[in-house]
Amino acid sequence: MPHVHDSALHAAVWEYLSIPPREQDRTTSGVPLIDTGDSDQQAFHGLLVTCLMSTYRDPNPLGGPENSKFASLFSYFNRLAMRPDRLEIRTNTACRIASRLLPLHHPEHATVSGIPGLRVLDVSSRRVRLVHLPTGGRLDLIDSSSSPRWSARDMHSELSHGTSWHDEAGSRRLWAAGGLSPQEAACTDLWAPRPCTALLSALLMRAITLWHEFSIQPAWRQPRPGESFPTLFWENDEEEADVVKVAGLLTESPVKILDAVYESDGPQTGRLRLGDAQIRLHAQLCG
């Protein structure tokens, strides 16, 4: 019975991804929209997921001189949802999240932090709308804590306050400019199309379960010797998800990545595959 199946799928998206049925967009075939098929949005997601899945011990190079811009940022996220033209992240601290994602230049360290090419598109009473100039990828940060009386002017003021530290010595706002700075333009490889772009994008759209339900804090590590694809690594104990559980979410659950498969290479390591793309999943037992 199709309607029974549809109802179960909507319930599963709510259970796994925390998106209530009434807020789930649908594809043209009527199923809940989880992933984007837009290659430019996927490229933006691919960059975003490599930044958000980082820790103080395994920081992303864009985390800033103190490696603090992205570590544990996920703990402020309530849910991620795909819309036809944008990604939405619902959070209680939209302006704080924006302040961590927007790009800065650190001349003393000759580095860029934040997401190169990210700009503020618009601000409303509940949203900070961002656009990634090189790809056109869109991200809306939705503030769940704002009062019904909160105005766009209030949100602008909050964003101004939240980004005041961007003017500290040693930092320069790149996001204040309309076009790409030379420093950002040198980062084009970060959003260039690659075989695993669609897989990275799909992983981002299921990340809320990894972070909040499975209680893992994964980070990216360089490819193993002889491999050309990255490793998503995390430590786990009896209260956290192992590789089998993570692989099950990504390849067998109701919110699985369509056509993705998992090939085990041992008790706590294996390859997540989508077509020709691969990502290694690896968990290390604590203690």
Secondary structure, DSSP 4 states (H G I P E B T S, - for coil): -HHHHHHHHHHHHHHHH---GGG--B-TTSSB--S---HHHHHHHHHHHHHHS--SSS--GGGTTTT-SSTTGGGGEEEEEEETTEEEEEES-HHHHHHHHS-EEETTTTEEES-TTEEEEEE-SSEEEEEETTT--EEEEEESS--TT--HHHHHHHHHHHTGGGGSTT-EESTTSSS--HHHHTTGGGTS--TTHHHHHHHHHTHHIIIIIS----EEEPPPTT--S-EEEEEE-TTS--HHHHHHHHHTSTTPPTT-EEEEEETTEEEEEETTEEEEEEEEE--
